[in-house]
Amino acid sequence: MEDAKKTAEAVGEKISDEWDKTTDRLSDKADEMKADAEVRKAEAEVDKAEAERDSVHTRNEIREELRD
């Protein structure tokens, strides 16, 4: 009977350890996905800013040509 109790406790600890590892992995993956999303957002903002800059540059060139 004592062996069964020890075995059950060992199994319980093993399950608990595996659960902790799994939740840590899920948390790490969620953090990674969040960081990737932030990078994509920042890249999109850079692309938008570059497009706006190019638009202003083109507009200014056209205005300069019209002045000539």
N, C-alpha and C positions, 0 to 999 in steps of 0.2 A: 504494500500500500504506500509506503514511504517513497519507493522508487517511482511510482506513478505520479505522485505529487511533485517530486523533483523534475520529472520529465515534463509534466504539464507546465511548471514554472519556467523551465528552459524554453519550451515552445512559445510560451507567452512572451518571454523576453525577446526571442528571435523575431516574432511577429511585430512586436513593438519597435525593435531596431529597424526592421525592413520598412515599416510604416514611416518612421522618421526619415530614413534615407529617401523614400519615394516622395514625401512631401517636400524635402529639400531640393530634389531634382526638379519637381514641378515648379517650385518657387524660382529656382535658377533659370529655368526655361522661360517663365513668365517675364523675369527681369530682362532676359536676352531679347525677347520679342518686343518688349517696351522700348529698349534701347534702339533696336532696329527701326522701329516705327518713328522714333524721334529723329534718327538719322535721315530717313526718307522725307520726313517733314522739313527738316533743315535744307536738304538738297532741293526740294521743291521750292522753298523760299528763295534760295540762291538762283535757281533757274528763272523764277519770276522777276527777281531784281535785275538779272542780266538782260532779260527780254525788255524790261522797262528802260534800262540804260540804252540798249540798242535802238529802241523806238525813239527816244529823245535825241540820240545822235543822228538818226536818219531824218527826223523832223527838222533838226537844226541845219543839216546839210541842204535840205530842200529849201528852207527859208533863205539860206545864204545864196543859193542858186537863183532864187526869185529876185533877190536884191540886185544882182548883177545885171 
